Amino acid sequence: MKKAVVTGAKGWLGSRLVTHLSQGLPDYPQADPYQVVPSDIEDADLRKPEDCRHLMKGMEGSVLFHTAGIIHPKNVQEFYNINVGATKNLLRAAKEAGVSRAVVVSSNSVCGNNPHPDHLFDEDSPYNPYMNYGRSKMEMEEVVRASGVEYVIVRAPWFYGPNQPPRQTTFFQMIKKGMFPQVGDGTNQRSMAYVDNLCHGLQLAAEVGEAAGEVYWIADLRPYSMGEIIETVGEALRAQGYQVRPNRFRLPWIVGEVATLVDYTLQRFGLYHQKFHVLSEMNKNIAATVEKARNELGYEPKVALFEGMKRSIAWLNEEGLEV
């Protein structure tokens, strides 16, 4: 049986990936399951080299899926301690252990924002990191390339789906109340990834031999406008029996730029505020093409926005969580 190590296995993406590799997911059955690293090692602190060595012990020939990272920290330094420093420790241990390949999850933030709504990032787009999170992920990619471990880098956008954290549930609740802030006219484009599509892409990145040393964007088939995202979540909520108020919460485009300035200023002083950061991105175009992954990995995402959002809401209901 194939062996895999999944970092961040208790997180949103990592927990779903463990299920996919070991059992399969509804749209992506697993014909050849992986033996995933035991759960008692999942609490490893990757900032500690000894924990990384313990995690990788006996994993010669396995695939390392590195999903662990931090998006919304308490302070800016955590971006670099976790996204960069921990990755360096992990890959050093992985090389010593003799893993066969590392599939490392990066972010759209390494490329920043598209210059206009019709532009799509691809794998040749230059680095233009968005603030410290984007810079930490850029430096992480540089660490991966210099590690001496066979690797594939997967750039993931905003994803959605089962196992979601409270911040994503808050997003649904605000739309249900008609109180989600649309900044600007809502035409700005966002790539998104249903989490099962992303898990499928990660497995392909692990198993396609020619993918070694490559970078891939993994997302839904096409980007969505911000207005479409808000409206589709509302439609999915209605389809699940919820009463949804019309969303009349509109903010001028300039509000996003003011939030960007505040976010940037706070981060210059080493501080981080999640709400300002999220608001700063609400008027931005952040979109990519997945053509390289389709052509080279055989990646074909099976779930699009409406169906994926319906499943997200159904999962919340199954878990007894309030929308």
C-alpha positions as CSV (number, residue, x, y, z in Angstrom):
1,M,0.0,0.0,0.0
2,K,1.2,3.5,-0.8
3,K,2.2,5.6,2.2
4,A,1.5,9.3,2.8
5,V,2.3,11.9,5.4
6,V,-0.2,14.8,5.6
7,T,0.8,17.8,7.6
8,G,-2.1,19.9,8.9
9,A,-4.2,16.8,9.0
10,K,-6.6,18.3,11.5
11,G,-7.2,21.4,9.4
12,W,-9.8,22.2,6.8
13,L,-7.9,21.0,3.8
14,G,-5.7,18.4,5.5
15,S,-8.6,16.5,7.2
16,R,-10.5,16.3,3.9
17,L,-7.3,15.2,2.1
18,V,-6.8,12.4,4.6
19,T,-10.3,11.2,3.9
20,H,-9.7,11.4,0.2
21,L,-6.4,9.5,0.2
22,S,-7.5,6.7,2.6
23,Q,-11.2,6.3,1.6
24,G,-12.0,8.4,-1.4
25,L,-14.6,11.3,-1.7
26,P,-18.1,11.2,-3.4
27,D,-16.9,12.5,-6.8
28,Y,-13.4,11.0,-6.6
29,P,-13.5,7.3,-5.5
30,Q,-10.1,6.0,-4.3
31,A,-9.2,2.8,-6.2
32,D,-5.8,2.5,-4.6
33,P,-6.0,3.9,-1.1
34,Y,-3.0,5.3,0.8
35,Q,-1.9,4.4,4.3
36,V,-1.8,7.8,5.9
37,V,0.5,8.6,8.9
38,P,-1.1,7.7,12.3
39,S,-3.1,10.3,14.0
40,D,-0.9,10.4,17.1
41,I,1.8,12.1,15.1
42,E,-0.5,14.8,13.7
43,D,0.2,17.2,16.7
44,A,3.8,17.6,15.6
45,D,5.1,21.2,15.9
46,L,6.8,21.7,12.6
47,R,8.7,24.7,14.0
48,K,10.8,22.1,16.0
49,P,13.3,20.1,13.9
50,E,13.0,17.2,16.3
51,D,9.2,16.9,15.8
52,C,9.8,17.0,12.0
53,R,12.3,14.1,12.3
54,H,9.9,12.2,14.4
55,L,7.1,12.8,11.9
56,M,9.1,11.5,9.0
57,K,10.7,8.5,10.8
58,G,10.1,5.3,8.8
59,M,8.5,7.2,5.9
60,E,11.1,6.3,3.2
61,G,9.4,6.1,-0.2
62,S,6.2,7.9,1.0
63,V,4.6,11.0,-0.4
64,L,4.6,14.1,1.8
65,F,1.5,16.3,1.4
66,H,2.3,19.6,3.1
67,T,-0.9,21.4,3.8
68,A,0.0,23.0,7.1
69,G,0.4,26.8,7.3
70,I,-1.1,29.9,8.8
71,I,-3.3,32.4,7.0
72,H,-4.6,34.6,9.8
73,P,-1.9,34.8,12.6
74,K,-1.7,36.8,15.8
75,N,1.2,38.8,14.4
76,V,3.2,39.1,11.2
77,Q,6.2,37.1,12.4
78,E,4.1,34.0,12.6
79,F,3.8,34.0,8.8
80,Y,7.5,33.5,8.5
81,N,8.0,31.1,11.5
82,I,5.3,28.7,10.2
83,N,5.0,29.1,6.5
84,V,8.8,29.4,5.9
85,G,10.7,28.2,8.9
86,A,8.6,25.1,9.6
87,T,8.6,24.2,5.9
88,K,12.4,24.3,5.9
89,N,12.5,22.0,9.0
90,L,10.0,19.6,7.5
91,L,11.7,19.3,4.1
92,R,15.1,18.8,5.7
93,A,13.7,15.9,7.7
94,A,11.9,14.6,4.6
95,K,15.1,14.5,2.6
96,E,16.9,12.6,5.4
97,A,14.0,10.1,5.6
98,G,14.0,9.5,1.8
99,V,10.5,10.5,0.8
100,S,9.7,10.0,-2.8
101,R,8.0,13.4,-3.4
102,A,6.7,16.4,-1.5
103,V,3.4,18.1,-2.7
104,V,3.4,21.5,-1.1
105,V,0.4,23.8,-0.9
106,S,1.1,27.4,-1.7
107,S,-1.3,30.3,-2.4
108,N,-2.6,32.7,-5.0
109,S,-1.1,35.4,-2.8
110,V,2.4,34.9,-4.2
111,C,1.2,36.6,-7.4
112,G,-0.9,39.3,-5.7
113,N,-3.8,40.8,-7.7
114,N,-4.6,40.7,-11.4
115,P,-4.0,44.0,-13.2
116,H,-7.5,44.0,-14.7
117,P,-10.6,41.7,-14.7
118,D,-9.8,39.9,-17.9
119,H,-6.3,38.9,-16.8
120,L,-5.7,35.4,-15.4
121,F,-2.5,34.2,-13.6
122,D,-0.7,31.2,-15.0
123,E,2.3,29.3,-13.8
124,D,4.6,31.8,-15.6
125,S,3.2,34.8,-13.9
126,P,5.9,36.7,-11.9
127,Y,6.0,37.0,-8.2
128,N,4.2,40.0,-6.8
129,P,3.3,38.9,-3.3
130,Y,0.3,40.4,-1.5
131,M,1.6,41.7,1.8
132,N,3.3,39.4,4.3
133,Y,1.2,36.3,3.8
134,G,2.0,36.4,0.1
135,R,5.7,37.1,0.8
136,S,5.9,34.2,3.3
137,K,4.4,31.8,0.7
138,M,6.8,33.1,-1.9
139,E,9.7,32.4,0.4
140,M,8.2,29.0,1.2
141,E,8.2,28.2,-2.6
142,E,11.9,29.2,-2.7
143,V,12.7,26.9,0.2
144,V,10.9,24.0,-1.5
145,R,12.9,24.5,-4.7
146,A,16.2,24.6,-2.8
147,S,15.4,21.6,-0.5
148,G,16.8,18.8,-2.7
149,V,13.5,16.9,-2.3
150,E,11.5,16.0,-5.5
151,Y,8.5,18.4,-5.3
152,V,5.4,19.7,-6.8
153,I,4.0,23.1,-5.8
154,V,0.2,23.6,-5.9
155,R,-1.1,27.1,-5.7
156,A,-4.6,27.1,-4.2
157,P,-7.1,30.0,-4.1
158,W,-9.9,30.7,-1.7
159,F,-11.5,27.2,-1.1
160,Y,-14.8,26.1,0.2
161,G,-16.6,22.9,1.2
162,P,-17.1,20.4,4.1
163,N,-15.0,20.7,7.2
164,Q,-15.0,24.5,6.9
165,P,-13.8,26.6,9.9
166,P,-16.0,29.2,11.7
167,R,-14.8,32.1,9.5
168,Q,-16.4,30.5,6.4
169,T,-19.6,29.9,8.4
170,T,-19.7,33.5,9.3
171,F,-19.5,34.3,5.6
172,F,-22.7,32.3,5.0
173,Q,-24.4,33.9,8.0
174,M,-23.7,37.4,6.7
175,I,-25.1,36.5,3.3
176,K,-28.2,34.9,4.9
177,K,-28.8,38.2,6.8
178,G,-28.2,40.3,3.7
179,M,-25.2,41.9,5.4
180,F,-22.2,40.7,3.5
181,P,-20.2,43.8,2.3
182,Q,-19.9,43.9,-1.5
183,V,-17.1,46.3,-2.2
184,G,-17.4,48.0,-5.5
185,D,-19.7,46.8,-8.3
186,G,-19.0,43.1,-7.7
187,T,-17.5,42.4,-11.1
188,N,-14.0,41.7,-9.7
189,Q,-13.0,38.0,-10.4
190,R,-12.1,35.4,-7.9
191,S,-10.8,31.9,-8.4
192,M,-12.2,29.5,-5.9
193,A,-11.7,25.7,-5.3
194,Y,-14.2,23.3,-4.0
195,V,-12.1,21.4,-1.4
196,D,-12.7,18.0,-3.0
197,N,-11.5,19.3,-6.4
198,L,-8.4,20.5,-4.6
199,C,-7.8,17.2,-2.9
200,H,-8.1,15.5,-6.4
201,G,-5.5,17.9,-7.8
202,L,-3.1,17.3,-4.9
203,Q,-3.3,13.5,-5.5
204,L,-2.6,14.0,-9.2
205,A,0.4,16.2,-8.4
206,A,1.7,13.3,-6.3
207,E,1.2,10.6,-8.9
208,V,2.0,12.1,-12.3
209,G,5.7,11.5,-12.8
210,E,6.2,14.4,-15.2
211,A,4.9,16.8,-12.6
212,A,8.2,16.7,-10.7
213,G,9.6,20.2,-10.2
214,E,6.5,21.9,-11.6
215,V,4.0,24.5,-10.2
216,Y,0.3,24.1,-10.8
217,W,-2.8,26.3,-10.1
218,I,-5.6,24.1,-8.8
219,A,-9.0,25.7,-8.7
220,D,-12.5,25.3,-10.1
221,L,-12.8,25.4,-13.8
222,R,-13.4,29.1,-14.1
223,P,-13.2,32.1,-11.8
224,Y,-16.4,33.7,-10.5
225,S,-17.2,37.4,-10.0
226,M,-17.6,38.5,-6.4
227,G,-21.3,39.4,-7.1
228,E,-21.8,35.9,-8.5
229,I,-20.3,34.3,-5.4
230,I,-22.6,36.3,-3.1
231,E,-25.7,35.5,-5.2
232,T,-24.8,31.8,-5.5
233,V,-24.3,31.3,-1.8
234,G,-27.8,32.9,-1.3
235,E,-29.3,30.6,-3.9
236,A,-27.7,27.6,-2.2
237,L,-29.0,28.7,1.2
238,R,-32.5,29.0,-0.3
239,A,-32.2,25.6,-1.9
240,Q,-31.5,24.2,1.6
241,G,-34.7,25.8,3.0
242,Y,-33.2,29.0,4.5
243,Q,-34.8,32.4,4.3
244,V,-32.3,34.8,2.8
245,R,-32.6,38.5,2.9
246,P,-31.7,40.5,-0.3
247,N,-28.1,41.7,0.0
248,R,-28.1,45.5,0.0
249,F,-24.9,46.0,1.8
250,R,-22.9,47.9,-0.8
251,L,-19.6,49.7,-0.1
252,P,-17.8,52.0,-2.5
253,W,-14.7,50.5,-4.2
254,I,-12.5,53.0,-2.3
255,V,-13.3,51.3,1.0
256,G,-11.3,48.3,-0.2
257,E,-8.3,50.6,-0.9
258,V,-8.7,52.3,2.6
259,A,-8.7,48.8,4.2
260,T,-5.6,47.9,2.1
261,L,-3.8,51.0,3.5
262,V,-4.8,50.2,7.0
263,D,-3.8,46.6,6.6
264,Y,-0.4,47.5,5.1
265,T,0.3,50.0,7.8
266,L,-0.5,47.6,10.6
267,Q,1.7,44.9,9.0
268,R,4.6,47.4,8.7
269,F,4.5,47.5,12.5
270,G,4.3,43.7,12.8
271,L,0.6,43.6,13.6
272,Y,-2.2,41.7,11.8
273,H,-5.9,42.3,11.8
274,Q,-8.0,39.6,10.0
275,K,-11.1,41.8,9.3
276,F,-9.0,44.6,7.7
277,H,-7.1,42.0,5.6
278,V,-10.2,40.2,4.4
279,L,-11.9,43.5,3.5
280,S,-8.8,44.7,1.7
281,E,-9.2,41.8,-0.8
282,M,-12.9,42.2,-1.4
283,N,-12.5,44.6,-4.4
284,K,-9.5,42.9,-5.9
285,N,-9.2,40.6,-8.9
286,I,-7.5,37.3,-7.9
287,A,-8.0,34.8,-10.6
288,A,-6.0,32.1,-12.4
289,T,-6.3,29.5,-15.2
290,V,-6.0,25.8,-14.5
291,E,-5.2,24.8,-18.1
292,K,-1.7,23.6,-17.3
293,A,-3.1,21.2,-14.6
294,R,-5.8,20.0,-17.0
295,N,-3.2,19.4,-19.8
296,E,-0.4,17.9,-17.7
297,L,-2.1,16.3,-14.7
298,G,-5.4,15.3,-16.3
299,Y,-7.1,17.5,-13.7
300,E,-10.9,17.9,-14.3
301,P,-12.8,19.5,-11.4
302,K,-16.2,17.9,-11.1
303,V,-17.9,20.3,-8.7
304,A,-18.7,23.9,-9.4
305,L,-19.8,26.8,-7.1
306,F,-23.6,26.2,-6.6
307,E,-23.3,22.5,-5.9
308,G,-20.2,22.9,-3.7
309,M,-21.9,25.6,-1.6
310,K,-25.0,23.4,-1.2
311,R,-22.8,20.6,0.1
312,S,-21.1,23.0,2.4
313,I,-24.4,24.0,3.9
314,A,-25.6,20.4,4.1
315,W,-22.4,19.6,6.0
316,L,-23.1,22.4,8.5
317,N,-26.6,21.0,9.0
318,E,-25.2,17.4,9.6
319,E,-22.7,18.8,12.1
320,G,-25.5,20.7,14.0
321,L,-23.8,24.0,13.2
322,E,-26.0,27.1,12.9
323,V,-26.1,29.0,9.6
